[in-house]
Amino acid sequence: MKYREIREQVLEAILEAVDLGLIKGTSGNIAIREPDGDMVAITPSGVAYKTMKVEDIAIITLNGEWVDGPFKPSSETPMHTAILRARSDVRATVHTHGIFATVMAMLDEELKPTTPPQSEFAPIRTVPFIMPGTEDLAKAVVDTLGDARVVLMQNHGMMCCGKTIKDAMAAATYTEEMAQTAYYAKLLGCFKPLPEESVRQMQALIAADKAV
């Protein structure tokens, strides 16, 4: 089978996302670029993830051309490939419809970290609602993301990226935690995000691999 390694990584990650409750049904999608090339493995469209097999994972080019796999690639292919083309430091992208991230995106404001580990993924800005699967959404996500790791999308969810699929999944997990913490704290009227200087200090420690 062609591109077995990245196909296996996509399947493992999508099943993890389902187990974590970040993805339900066939919503959400994951893509991984091969280490030394321009081919990308991406979840197929409309296939139940729990019964998906390695060979079901679609293979596309960086421009979104479908080249292998029995099922057509995710309808969000434009968004994934736009990030992979724009960011040479990114090899994996994760899009989920996590409920708390989706709720907090409706506020149309930056999601701020409340615990030290969440600092790694700040800033998290929000993209206004744009029809899913479109080039317009792909462009807006890339523009809003910049050199960050995560964006929220109004009425849609989150888009995360990383150097590896482990990094991208960590971004998705901590972003959902960040959104959940913020939601409950705002509900109680006690929301206190970390000071910006503390966020910068934590990011420096994480970059230097000195964070606990």
Backbone as a chain_set.jsonl record, in Angstrom:
{"seq": "MKYREIREQVLEAILEAVDLGLIKGTSGNIAIREPDGDMVAITPSGVAYKTMKVEDIAIITLNGEWVDGPFKPSSETPMHTAILRARSDVRATVHTHGIFATVMAMLDEELKPTTPPQSEFAPIRTVPFIMPGTEDLAKAVVDTLGDARVVLMQNHGMMCCGKTIKDAMAAATYTEEMAQTAYYAKLLGCFKPLPEESVRQMQALIAADKAV", "coords": {"N": [[0.842, -1.199, 0.0], [0.519, 2.21, -0.821], [2.024, 4.999, 0.835], [1.663, 4.145, 3.484], [2.563, 4.734, 6.135], [1.828, 7.455, 6.786], [-0.877, 7.24, 6.391], [-1.602, 5.421, 8.389], [-0.991, 6.967, 10.616], [-2.879, 9.041, 10.394], [-5.286, 7.595, 10.712], [-4.956, 6.554, 13.331], [-4.881, 8.958, 14.778], [-7.408, 10.105, 14.246], [-9.118, 8.287, 15.436], [-8.316, 8.586, 18.077], [-9.153, 11.222, 18.492], [-11.911, 10.868, 18.314], [-12.322, 9.202, 20.555], [-11.654, 11.015, 22.549], [-13.749, 12.7, 22.45], [-13.682, 14.883, 20.827], [-14.467, 14.751, 18.255], [-17.363, 13.788, 16.537], [-19.487, 11.354, 14.971], [-19.113, 11.76, 11.53], [-17.958, 14.165, 11.46], [-15.381, 16.706, 11.492], [-11.865, 16.44, 10.71], [-8.636, 15.175, 9.661], [-5.294, 15.72, 8.59], [-2.125, 14.705, 7.26], [1.082, 15.471, 6.203], [3.531, 13.89, 4.129], [6.874, 13.061, 5.291], [9.117, 13.726, 3.625], [8.206, 14.886, 1.193], [5.496, 15.886, -1.002], [3.012, 14.773, -0.754], [-0.147, 14.089, 0.788], [-1.923, 12.596, 3.44], [-5.325, 12.218, 4.186], [-8.388, 12.28, 6.023], [-11.217, 10.569, 4.681], [-14.29, 11.608, 3.04], [-17.448, 11.426, 4.61], [-17.255, 8.845, 5.731], [-17.626, 6.513, 8.312], [-15.728, 6.884, 11.194], [-15.042, 5.014, 13.177], [-15.173, 2.541, 11.968], [-13.395, 2.693, 9.957], [-10.713, 1.818, 7.756], [-7.144, 1.488, 7.274], [-6.499, 1.592, 4.551], [-8.586, 3.071, 3.599], [-8.079, 5.726, 3.945], [-7.652, 8.786, 2.307], [-5.427, 9.925, -0.279], [-3.835, 12.866, -1.233], [-2.573, 15.607, -3.257], [-0.534, 18.503, -2.448], [-1.991, 20.507, -3.532], [-4.509, 19.626, -3.38], [-5.4, 17.655, -5.113], [-6.939, 14.586, -5.709], [-5.437, 11.506, -5.445], [-5.213, 8.861, -4.602], [-6.869, 6.118, -2.945], [-10.062, 4.757, -1.944], [-12.215, 6.371, -1.32], [-13.542, 9.669, -1.662], [-11.625, 12.579, -0.749], [-11.785, 14.516, 2.344], [-14.223, 17.129, 2.601], [-13.178, 19.417, 3.581], [-10.705, 19.691, 2.517], [-9.541, 21.959, 1.09], [-8.945, 23.788, 3.204], [-7.122, 22.407, 4.873], [-4.979, 21.869, 3.066], [-4.284, 24.45, 2.305], [-3.135, 25.515, 4.613], [-0.944, 23.769, 4.905], [0.489, 24.377, 2.608], [1.119, 27.046, 3.1], [2.606, 27.049, 5.419], [5.659, 25.998, 6.079], [6.645, 24.818, 8.321], [4.746, 23.147, 9.275], [3.322, 19.939, 9.471], [1.098, 18.531, 10.08], [-2.45, 18.703, 10.401], [-5.406, 19.418, 12.224], [-8.836, 19.343, 12.427], [-11.592, 20.004, 14.386], [-14.904, 19.693, 15.843], [-15.257, 20.372, 18.481], [-17.299, 20.861, 21.32], [-17.073, 22.946, 23.277], [-15.116, 24.657, 22.224], [-16.473, 25.403, 19.93], [-18.683, 26.751, 21.008], [-17.394, 28.897, 22.364], [-16.246, 30.198, 20.224], [-18.319, 31.648, 19.188], [-18.348, 34.01, 20.55], [-16.706, 35.688, 19.256], [-14.111, 36.607, 19.899], [-10.699, 36.749, 21.087], [-9.495, 33.695, 22.342], [-8.353, 33.084, 25.522], [-5.615, 31.779, 27.466], [-5.86, 30.011, 30.595], [-4.402, 28.419, 32.252], [-0.995, 27.356, 32.868], [-0.023, 25.253, 30.948], [-1.736, 25.678, 28.774], [-0.801, 27.97, 27.634], [1.001, 27.575, 25.589], [-0.38, 27.534, 23.207], [-1.45, 29.959, 22.636], [-1.521, 33.019, 20.694], [-5.098, 32.594, 20.282], [-7.111, 33.22, 17.799], [-10.233, 34.261, 16.188], [-12.088, 33.238, 13.365], [-14.539, 34.706, 11.327], [-17.841, 33.378, 10.513], [-17.75, 31.414, 7.629], [-18.709, 29.723, 4.708], [-18.265, 26.234, 5.033], [-15.633, 24.22, 3.595], [-14.875, 25.852, 1.5], [-12.788, 27.881, -0.669], [-12.643, 30.455, 0.203], [-12.97, 30.24, 2.986], [-10.663, 28.75, 3.558], [-8.631, 30.593, 2.9], [-9.179, 32.652, 4.746], [-8.715, 31.332, 7.166], [-5.96, 30.718, 6.976], [-4.917, 33.342, 6.84], [-5.752, 34.412, 9.309], [-4.603, 32.629, 11.094], [-1.8, 32.984, 10.783], [1.388, 32.749, 12.142], [0.634, 31.175, 14.204], [-0.787, 28.401, 16.16], [-3.408, 27.613, 16.333], [-6.765, 28.313, 15.318], [-10.057, 29.54, 15.994], [-13.297, 28.931, 14.57], [-16.172, 30.588, 13.796], [-19.347, 29.227, 14.627], [-18.556, 26.712, 13.85], [-16.081, 25.4, 14.732], [-12.764, 24.358, 15.537], [-9.43, 24.838, 14.167], [-6.375, 23.281, 14.045], [-2.767, 23.035, 14.108], [0.52, 21.547, 13.602], [4.019, 20.599, 13.989], [4.19, 17.887, 14.044], [1.862, 15.124, 14.112], [1.32, 14.527, 16.729], [1.841, 16.979, 17.977], [-0.139, 18.58, 16.78], [-2.469, 17.313, 17.66], [-2.197, 17.713, 20.394], [-2.549, 20.455, 20.472], [-5.249, 20.617, 19.728], [-6.481, 19.259, 21.855], [-5.754, 20.771, 24.151], [-6.807, 23.229, 23.424], [-9.553, 22.758, 23.431], [-9.815, 22.218, 26.158], [-9.062, 24.73, 27.14], [-11.148, 26.31, 26.157], [-13.299, 25.14, 27.489], [-12.649, 25.641, 30.183], [-12.694, 28.454, 30.173], [-15.377, 28.879, 29.484], [-16.866, 27.865, 31.731], [-15.772, 29.416, 33.76], [-16.493, 32.004, 32.955], [-19.223, 31.705, 33.145], [-19.541, 31.514, 35.877], [-18.711, 33.98, 36.54], [-16.083, 34.541, 37.181], [-13.877, 34.67, 35.533], [-10.488, 34.663, 34.875], [-8.013, 35.177, 32.945], [-4.591, 34.155, 32.227], [-2.003, 36.541, 32.881], [-0.591, 38.5, 30.215], [2.206, 38.734, 30.177], [2.966, 36.546, 31.723], [2.086, 34.499, 30.071], [3.845, 34.844, 27.907], [6.263, 34.263, 29.204], [5.854, 31.575, 29.895], [5.639, 30.458, 27.345], [8.246, 30.836, 26.452], [9.632, 29.146, 28.209], [8.528, 26.702, 27.455], [9.37, 26.553, 24.799], [12.079, 26.314, 25.227], [12.15, 23.862, 26.286], [11.87, 23.602, 29.036], [9.684, 23.597, 30.588], [7.584, 22.37, 33.227]], "CA": [[0.0, 0.0, 0.0], [1.259, 3.456, -0.884], [1.883, 5.982, 1.914], [1.083, 3.456, 4.646], [2.915, 5.358, 7.413], [0.996, 8.624, 7.096], [-2.263, 6.767, 6.491], [-1.772, 4.849, 9.731], [-0.98, 8.075, 11.569], [-4.175, 9.718, 10.296], [-6.303, 6.737, 11.307], [-4.735, 6.532, 14.777], [-5.233, 10.272, 15.338], [-8.85, 10.357, 14.165], [-9.743, 7.447, 16.462], [-8.027, 9.229, 19.353], [-10.033, 12.39, 18.569], [-13.248, 10.347, 18.618], [-12.316, 8.741, 21.946], [-11.577, 12.188, 23.414], [-14.974, 13.462, 22.308], [-13.447, 16.068, 20.0], [-15.107, 14.5, 16.967], [-18.514, 12.879, 16.592], [-19.971, 10.982, 13.643], [-18.084, 11.937, 10.499], [-17.515, 15.562, 11.475], [-13.969, 16.854, 11.801], [-10.964, 15.783, 9.758], [-7.213, 15.243, 9.986], [-4.399, 15.538, 7.447], [-0.698, 14.62, 7.581], [1.966, 15.529, 5.03], [4.649, 12.964, 4.226], [8.06, 13.75, 5.801], [10.052, 14.218, 2.613], [7.51, 15.001, -0.075], [4.349, 16.783, -1.073], [1.76, 14.041, -0.689], [-0.845, 14.286, 2.058], [-2.992, 11.66, 3.795], [-6.419, 12.962, 4.807], [-9.591, 11.482, 6.241], [-12.176, 10.648, 3.576], [-15.571, 12.257, 3.299], [-18.647, 10.636, 4.824], [-16.979, 7.47, 6.157], [-17.622, 6.406, 9.775], [-14.342, 6.749, 11.622], [-14.841, 3.822, 14.005], [-15.043, 1.357, 11.111], [-12.472, 3.029, 8.879], [-9.485, 1.037, 7.631], [-5.984, 2.26, 6.817], [-6.567, 1.793, 3.093], [-9.669, 4.009, 3.282], [-7.578, 7.098, 4.045], [-7.388, 9.354, 0.98], [-4.135, 10.56, -0.54], [-3.989, 14.023, -2.111], [-1.39, 16.457, -3.406], [-0.618, 19.749, -1.686], [-2.997, 21.348, -4.181], [-5.819, 19.037, -3.151], [-5.783, 16.669, -6.132], [-7.142, 13.236, -5.171], [-4.604, 10.603, -6.243], [-5.298, 7.468, -4.181], [-7.871, 5.833, -1.915], [-11.368, 4.426, -2.514], [-13.231, 7.369, -0.99], [-13.086, 11.033, -1.932], [-11.079, 13.227, 0.445], [-12.626, 15.416, 3.13], [-14.682, 18.368, 1.965], [-12.358, 20.512, 4.1], [-9.376, 19.614, 1.91], [-8.933, 23.275, 0.813], [-8.428, 24.402, 4.424], [-5.921, 21.679, 5.283], [-3.878, 22.053, 2.117], [-3.869, 25.858, 2.318], [-2.207, 25.667, 5.736], [0.277, 23.016, 4.61], [1.253, 25.135, 1.601], [1.555, 28.335, 3.645], [3.464, 26.873, 6.603], [6.64, 24.928, 5.871], [6.922, 24.194, 9.613], [3.587, 22.332, 9.647], [3.134, 18.675, 8.756], [-0.168, 17.901, 10.463], [-3.556, 19.622, 10.674], [-6.53, 18.755, 12.894], [-10.048, 20.159, 12.511], [-12.621, 19.347, 15.176], [-16.098, 20.453, 16.202], [-15.388, 20.296, 19.934], [-18.453, 21.676, 21.69], [-16.715, 24.167, 23.995], [-14.453, 25.541, 21.256], [-17.519, 25.926, 19.037], [-19.449, 27.738, 21.776], [-16.583, 30.09, 22.632], [-16.007, 30.905, 18.958], [-19.448, 32.545, 18.927], [-18.098, 35.299, 21.2], [-15.93, 36.495, 18.31], [-13.009, 37.252, 20.595], [-9.556, 35.87, 21.276], [-9.583, 32.756, 23.455], [-7.148, 33.307, 26.319], [-5.272, 30.663, 28.356], [-6.07, 30.196, 32.033], [-3.43, 27.589, 32.966], [0.304, 27.41, 32.182], [0.133, 24.443, 29.729], [-2.52, 26.244, 27.662], [-0.085, 29.125, 27.085], [1.719, 27.173, 24.372], [-1.205, 27.622, 22.001], [-1.901, 31.339, 22.451], [-2.902, 33.512, 20.717], [-6.11, 31.868, 19.513], [-8.047, 34.199, 17.243], [-11.468, 33.694, 15.64], [-12.477, 33.528, 11.983], [-15.999, 34.809, 11.185], [-18.407, 32.243, 9.788], [-17.649, 31.335, 6.17], [-19.178, 28.39, 4.344], [-17.244, 25.18, 5.096], [-15.177, 23.593, 2.36], [-14.639, 26.823, 0.439], [-11.489, 28.54, -0.748], [-12.733, 31.665, 1.031], [-12.681, 29.84, 4.359], [-9.253, 28.359, 3.612], [-7.816, 31.816, 2.907], [-9.404, 33.353, 6.013], [-8.048, 30.567, 8.213], [-4.513, 30.935, 6.828], [-4.62, 34.738, 7.177], [-5.962, 34.612, 10.745], [-3.653, 31.771, 11.803], [-0.447, 33.54, 10.768], [2.36, 31.747, 12.581], [0.093, 30.54, 15.411], [-1.063, 26.971, 16.078], [-4.843, 27.332, 16.417], [-7.798, 29.336, 15.162], [-11.45, 29.141, 16.127], [-14.155, 29.326, 13.453], [-17.525, 30.8, 14.306], [-20.38, 28.26, 14.237], [-17.905, 25.645, 13.088], [-15.16, 24.602, 15.525], [-11.375, 24.828, 15.587], [-8.441, 24.284, 13.257], [-5.088, 23.246, 14.736], [-1.681, 22.505, 13.29], [1.742, 21.287, 14.331], [5.118, 19.976, 13.25], [3.862, 16.47, 14.0], [0.462, 14.889, 14.474], [1.273, 14.625, 18.194], [1.75, 18.407, 18.291], [-1.443, 19.086, 16.341], [-3.48, 16.758, 18.558], [-2.059, 18.412, 21.677], [-3.18, 21.761, 20.285], [-6.704, 20.419, 19.745], [-6.892, 18.852, 23.198], [-5.621, 21.893, 25.089], [-7.718, 24.297, 23.03], [-10.87, 22.403, 23.954], [-9.731, 22.44, 27.599], [-9.04, 26.175, 27.34], [-12.504, 26.789, 25.913], [-14.16, 24.64, 28.567], [-12.313, 26.398, 31.39], [-13.198, 29.821, 29.991], [-16.845, 28.837, 29.501], [-17.377, 27.719, 33.089], [-15.344, 30.569, 34.561], [-17.347, 33.132, 32.58], [-20.55, 31.403, 33.682], [-19.486, 31.809, 37.308], [-18.316, 35.376, 36.715], [-14.761, 34.616, 37.808], [-12.872, 34.395, 34.491], [-9.235, 35.398, 35.041], [-6.966, 34.6, 32.101], [-3.222, 34.431, 32.64], [-1.449, 37.807, 32.376], [0.143, 38.332, 28.951], [3.621, 38.527, 30.458], [3.102, 35.16, 32.177], [1.945, 33.673, 28.873], [5.115, 34.934, 27.166], [7.281, 33.538, 29.964], [5.589, 30.14, 29.745], [5.983, 30.072, 25.974], [9.699, 30.765, 26.389], [10.034, 27.923, 28.894], [8.127, 25.558, 26.628], [10.26, 26.526, 23.632], [13.391, 25.863, 25.689], [11.94, 22.532, 26.864], [12.115, 23.705, 30.478], [8.405, 23.607, 31.305], [7.316, 21.162, 34.018]], "C": [[0.879, 1.252, 0.0], [0.98, 4.301, 0.367], [1.267, 5.383, 3.189], [1.345, 4.215, 5.942], [1.996, 6.541, 7.736], [-0.487, 8.253, 7.139], [-2.539, 6.211, 7.885], [-1.82, 5.94, 10.787], [-2.305, 8.828, 11.572], [-5.255, 8.888, 10.987], [-6.172, 6.704, 12.834], [-5.191, 7.844, 15.421], [-6.737, 10.512, 15.319], [-9.592, 9.511, 15.197], [-9.497, 8.004, 17.859], [-8.96, 10.429, 19.555], [-11.469, 11.976, 18.895], [-13.329, 9.931, 20.08], [-12.295, 9.907, 22.929], [-12.845, 13.042, 23.357], [-14.819, 14.736, 21.496], [-14.171, 15.978, 18.668], [-16.248, 13.517, 17.172], [-18.991, 12.587, 15.173], [-18.851, 11.055, 12.621], [-17.634, 13.391, 10.425], [-16.054, 15.626, 11.877], [-13.116, 16.06, 10.831], [-9.513, 16.047, 10.126], [-6.397, 14.991, 8.732], [-2.952, 15.524, 7.922], [0.092, 14.6, 6.274], [3.125, 14.559, 5.216], [5.931, 13.722, 4.591], [8.934, 14.396, 4.73], [9.394, 14.315, 1.235], [6.298, 15.886, 0.047], [3.009, 16.053, -1.099], [1.185, 14.113, 0.717], [-1.886, 13.184, 2.236], [-4.063, 12.439, 4.548], [-7.626, 12.055, 4.984], [-10.553, 11.646, 5.068], [-13.492, 11.269, 4.009], [-16.672, 11.226, 3.525], [-18.445, 9.196, 5.234], [-16.902, 7.432, 7.684], [-16.216, 6.092, 10.266], [-14.086, 5.464, 12.394], [-14.672, 2.549, 13.182], [-14.057, 1.574, 9.971], [-11.222, 2.157, 8.925], [-8.368, 1.924, 7.089], [-6.092, 2.576, 5.331], [-7.679, 2.741, 2.672], [-9.213, 5.464, 3.291], [-7.194, 7.599, 2.649], [-5.988, 9.949, 0.907], [-4.359, 11.676, -1.56], [-2.643, 14.711, -2.276], [-1.571, 17.698, -2.537], [-1.62, 20.726, -2.29], [-4.395, 20.749, -4.101], [-6.278, 18.039, -4.199], [-5.841, 15.278, -5.508], [-6.397, 12.238, -6.04], [-4.704, 9.137, -5.825], [-6.323, 7.33, -3.051], [-9.244, 5.636, -2.531], [-12.458, 5.473, -2.286], [-12.68, 8.77, -1.213], [-12.603, 11.697, -0.641], [-12.075, 14.168, 1.111], [-13.019, 16.674, 2.351], [-13.887, 19.576, 2.448], [-10.917, 20.458, 3.582], [-8.776, 20.992, 1.627], [-8.31, 23.923, 2.046], [-7.131, 23.723, 4.874], [-4.751, 21.971, 4.352], [-3.397, 23.5, 2.068], [-2.877, 26.109, 3.446], [-0.889, 24.97, 5.437], [1.127, 23.709, 3.55], [1.862, 26.4, 2.203], [2.61, 28.19, 4.735], [4.415, 25.695, 6.403], [6.971, 24.201, 7.167], [5.814, 23.241, 10.046], [3.511, 21.076, 8.793], [1.796, 18.019, 9.072], [-1.204, 18.966, 10.804], [-4.741, 18.83, 11.224], [-7.687, 19.735, 12.981], [-11.099, 19.389, 13.294], [-13.788, 20.292, 15.421], [-16.344, 20.358, 17.706], [-16.413, 21.301, 20.437], [-18.061, 22.976, 22.384], [-15.977, 25.152, 23.088], [-15.479, 26.179, 20.325], [-18.341, 26.997, 19.741], [-18.648, 29.024, 21.953], [-16.263, 30.876, 21.371], [-17.122, 31.893, 18.652], [-19.268, 33.912, 19.576], [-17.321, 36.248, 20.298], [-14.851, 37.299, 19.03], [-11.884, 36.248, 20.785], [-9.772, 34.982, 22.498], [-8.271, 32.812, 24.227], [-6.886, 32.132, 27.271], [-5.49, 31.017, 29.822], [-5.14, 29.333, 32.876], [-2.115, 27.61, 32.195], [0.421, 26.532, 30.931], [-0.623, 24.993, 28.524], [-1.788, 27.373, 26.953], [0.601, 28.812, 25.756], [0.931, 27.502, 23.106], [-1.807, 29.01, 21.779], [-0.992, 32.046, 21.436], [-3.834, 32.627, 19.895], [-7.171, 32.86, 19.072], [-9.221, 33.485, 16.572], [-11.727, 34.183, 14.222], [-13.999, 33.655, 11.934], [-16.542, 33.627, 10.388], [-18.287, 32.437, 8.28], [-18.03, 29.911, 5.806], [-18.05, 27.358, 4.358], [-16.876, 24.664, 3.705], [-14.834, 24.542, 1.235], [-13.209, 27.366, 0.473], [-11.483, 29.815, 0.091], [-12.424, 31.351, 2.488], [-11.208, 29.485, 4.506], [-8.35, 29.586, 3.707], [-7.95, 32.556, 4.238], [-8.696, 32.652, 7.164], [-6.536, 30.795, 8.161], [-4.138, 32.352, 7.266], [-4.725, 34.978, 8.684], [-4.954, 33.815, 11.563], [-2.278, 32.418, 11.885], [0.557, 32.471, 11.132], [1.923, 31.055, 13.871], [-0.222, 29.067, 15.158], [-2.548, 26.646, 15.95], [-5.649, 28.557, 16.007], [-9.148, 28.703, 15.493], [-12.203, 29.636, 14.912], [-15.58, 29.434, 13.954], [-18.501, 29.785, 13.732], [-19.799, 27.051, 13.51], [-16.978, 24.792, 13.949], [-13.783, 25.208, 15.583], [-10.536, 24.169, 14.511], [-7.085, 24.411, 13.925], [-4.011, 22.691, 13.809], [-0.443, 22.297, 14.148], [2.806, 20.664, 13.452], [4.891, 18.483, 13.08], [2.389, 16.309, 14.346], [0.308, 14.921, 15.986], [1.106, 16.082, 18.612], [0.373, 18.968, 17.939], [-2.56, 18.568, 17.237], [-3.409, 17.406, 19.94], [-2.719, 19.785, 21.601], [-4.699, 21.644, 20.354], [-7.208, 20.101, 21.147], [-6.855, 20.023, 24.173], [-6.523, 23.068, 24.714], [-9.127, 24.01, 23.529], [-10.898, 22.586, 25.477], [-9.783, 23.933, 27.923], [-10.442, 26.766, 27.188], [-13.447, 26.361, 27.025], [-13.914, 25.409, 29.865], [-12.887, 27.806, 31.315], [-14.721, 29.862, 30.079], [-17.375, 28.798, 30.935], [-16.983, 28.91, 33.964], [-16.185, 31.804, 34.241], [-18.763, 32.933, 33.14], [-20.63, 31.766, 35.168], [-19.11, 33.265, 37.592], [-16.954, 35.548, 37.344], [-13.632, 34.374, 36.805], [-11.648, 35.289, 34.678], [-8.163, 34.745, 34.181], [-5.584, 34.937, 32.635], [-2.782, 35.8, 32.114], [-0.599, 37.563, 31.123], [1.624, 38.071, 29.19], [3.87, 37.089, 30.929], [2.976, 34.193, 31.003], [3.25, 33.673, 28.083], [6.221, 34.161, 27.885], [7.094, 32.03, 29.841], [5.959, 29.66, 28.351], [7.495, 29.956, 25.805], [10.215, 29.497, 27.062], [9.705, 26.683, 28.064], [9.034, 25.422, 25.419], [11.646, 26.012, 23.993], [13.344, 24.479, 26.323], [12.249, 22.52, 28.357], [10.815, 23.731, 31.282], [8.198, 22.298, 32.035], [6.173, 20.384, 33.374]], "O": [[1.861, 1.332, 0.737], [-0.136, 4.319, 0.886], [0.467, 6.022, 3.873], [0.444, 4.332, 6.773], [1.449, 6.619, 8.836], [-1.265, 8.889, 7.85], [-3.577, 6.493, 8.483], [-2.593, 5.856, 11.741], [-2.801, 9.211, 12.632], [-6.049, 9.422, 11.761], [-7.171, 6.815, 13.545], [-5.813, 7.837, 16.483], [-7.286, 11.064, 16.272], [-10.584, 9.962, 15.771], [-10.362, 7.909, 18.729], [-9.492, 10.631, 20.646], [-12.159, 12.653, 19.658], [-14.292, 10.267, 20.77], [-12.854, 9.806, 24.021], [-12.994, 13.993, 24.125], [-15.719, 15.575, 21.475], [-14.455, 16.993, 18.032], [-16.109, 12.532, 17.897], [-18.915, 13.44, 14.289], [-17.777, 10.486, 12.816], [-17.006, 13.804, 9.45], [-15.541, 14.713, 12.524], [-13.594, 15.115, 10.204], [-9.2, 17.018, 10.814], [-6.757, 14.151, 7.907], [-2.588, 16.233, 8.86], [-0.194, 13.819, 5.367], [3.647, 14.414, 6.322], [6.07, 14.894, 4.244], [9.435, 15.503, 4.925], [9.962, 13.875, 0.235], [6.092, 16.551, 1.061], [1.984, 16.649, -1.429], [1.918, 14.188, 1.704], [-2.637, 12.871, 1.312], [-3.752, 13.226, 5.441], [-7.853, 11.157, 4.174], [-10.688, 12.741, 4.524], [-13.761, 11.43, 5.199], [-16.822, 10.28, 2.752], [-19.365, 8.388, 5.104], [-16.188, 8.235, 8.285], [-15.589, 5.139, 9.802], [-13.008, 4.881, 12.273], [-14.083, 1.579, 13.66], [-13.911, 0.709, 9.108], [-10.737, 1.804, 10.0], [-8.626, 2.983, 6.516], [-5.81, 3.696, 4.905], [-7.721, 3.172, 1.52], [-9.873, 6.332, 2.718], [-6.494, 6.911, 1.906], [-5.441, 10.415, 1.907], [-4.981, 11.472, -2.603], [-1.696, 14.439, -1.538], [-2.638, 17.912, -1.961], [-2.047, 21.67, -1.625], [-5.346, 21.283, -4.671], [-7.434, 17.616, -4.179], [-4.891, 14.848, -4.853], [-6.677, 12.122, -7.233], [-4.327, 8.253, -6.594], [-6.602, 8.275, -2.314], [-9.568, 6.273, -3.533], [-13.487, 5.472, -2.962], [-11.499, 9.027, -0.982], [-13.12, 11.405, 0.437], [-13.076, 14.562, 0.513], [-12.243, 17.201, 1.553], [-13.909, 20.633, 1.816], [-10.024, 21.098, 4.138], [-7.592, 21.191, 1.899], [-7.252, 24.544, 1.944], [-6.159, 24.397, 5.215], [-3.654, 22.286, 4.811], [-2.218, 23.748, 1.814], [-1.894, 26.828, 3.266], [0.177, 25.53, 5.694], [2.355, 23.634, 3.593], [2.981, 26.781, 1.861], [3.415, 29.096, 4.951], [4.021, 24.538, 6.543], [7.514, 23.097, 7.136], [5.935, 22.591, 11.085], [3.618, 21.129, 7.567], [1.401, 17.06, 8.409], [-0.889, 19.991, 11.41], [-5.043, 17.729, 10.763], [-7.548, 20.825, 13.537], [-11.461, 18.27, 12.932], [-13.686, 21.505, 15.238], [-17.488, 20.274, 18.153], [-16.4, 22.462, 20.029], [-18.659, 24.016, 22.108], [-16.198, 26.359, 23.182], [-15.365, 27.353, 19.974], [-18.66, 28.029, 19.15], [-19.165, 30.116, 21.719], [-16.032, 32.083, 21.433], [-16.904, 32.87, 17.936], [-19.948, 34.87, 19.206], [-17.279, 37.455, 20.537], [-14.693, 38.499, 18.808], [-12.09, 35.041, 20.659], [-10.179, 35.458, 23.557], [-7.2, 32.612, 23.653], [-7.826, 31.557, 27.818], [-5.326, 32.166, 30.233], [-5.091, 29.495, 34.095], [-2.115, 27.855, 30.989], [0.925, 27.016, 29.918], [-0.203, 24.798, 27.383], [-2.105, 27.702, 25.81], [0.756, 29.689, 24.906], [1.521, 27.724, 22.049], [-2.583, 29.212, 20.845], [0.186, 31.707, 21.33], [-3.41, 31.99, 18.931], [-8.015, 33.285, 19.86], [-9.207, 32.265, 16.407], [-11.604, 35.369, 13.918], [-14.693, 32.782, 12.456], [-15.796, 32.955, 9.675], [-18.667, 33.472, 7.732], [-17.696, 28.981, 6.54], [-16.996, 27.583, 3.762], [-17.687, 24.671, 2.779], [-14.532, 24.101, 0.126], [-12.525, 27.316, 1.495], [-10.446, 30.209, 0.624], [-11.704, 32.099, 3.15], [-10.572, 29.88, 5.483], [-7.413, 29.611, 4.505], [-6.958, 33.029, 4.792], [-8.137, 33.309, 8.042], [-5.907, 31.039, 9.191], [-3.154, 32.541, 7.981], [-3.887, 35.666, 9.267], [-4.501, 34.277, 12.611], [-1.652, 32.404, 12.945], [0.589, 31.406, 10.515], [2.735, 30.427, 14.55], [0.044, 28.547, 14.074], [-2.916, 25.554, 15.517], [-5.273, 29.691, 16.304], [-9.358, 27.505, 15.302], [-11.818, 30.627, 14.29], [-16.132, 28.468, 14.481], [-18.501, 29.507, 12.533], [-20.458, 26.443, 12.667], [-17.074, 23.565, 13.905], [-13.636, 26.428, 15.667], [-10.869, 23.097, 14.005], [-6.681, 25.503, 14.326], [-4.304, 21.973, 12.853], [-0.356, 22.797, 15.27], [2.54, 20.254, 12.322], [5.339, 17.884, 12.103], [1.747, 17.248, 14.816], [-0.75, 15.311, 16.481], [0.315, 16.384, 19.505], [-0.207, 19.737, 18.705], [-3.499, 19.303, 17.542], [-4.438, 17.623, 20.581], [-3.369, 20.223, 22.55], [-5.361, 22.48, 20.969], [-8.241, 20.616, 21.574], [-7.801, 20.242, 24.929], [-6.956, 23.82, 25.587], [-9.818, 24.914, 23.997], [-11.895, 23.056, 26.024], [-10.462, 24.35, 28.861], [-10.866, 27.607, 27.98], [-14.3, 27.138, 27.453], [-14.858, 25.782, 30.561], [-13.49, 28.293, 32.271], [-15.287, 30.775, 30.678], [-18.229, 29.602, 31.308], [-17.764, 29.356, 34.804], [-16.55, 32.562, 35.14], [-19.411, 33.893, 33.558], [-21.651, 32.257, 35.647], [-19.181, 33.724, 38.732], [-16.681, 36.571, 37.972], [-12.551, 33.924, 37.185], [-11.753, 36.515, 34.646], [-7.469, 33.843, 34.65], [-5.419, 35.887, 33.401], [-3.158, 36.178, 31.004], [0.041, 36.519, 31.002], [2.233, 37.27, 28.481], [4.881, 36.487, 30.567], [3.679, 33.183, 30.948], [3.709, 32.62, 27.639], [7.025, 33.483, 27.244], [8.069, 31.291, 29.699], [6.527, 28.579, 28.192], [7.973, 29.073, 25.093], [11.127, 28.847, 26.551], [10.495, 25.743, 27.982], [9.426, 24.315, 25.051], [12.309, 25.361, 23.186], [14.348, 23.979, 26.83], [12.814, 21.559, 28.878], [10.838, 23.869, 32.505], [8.582, 21.237, 31.543], [5.782, 19.331, 33.876]]}, "num_chains": 1, "name": "protein.A"}
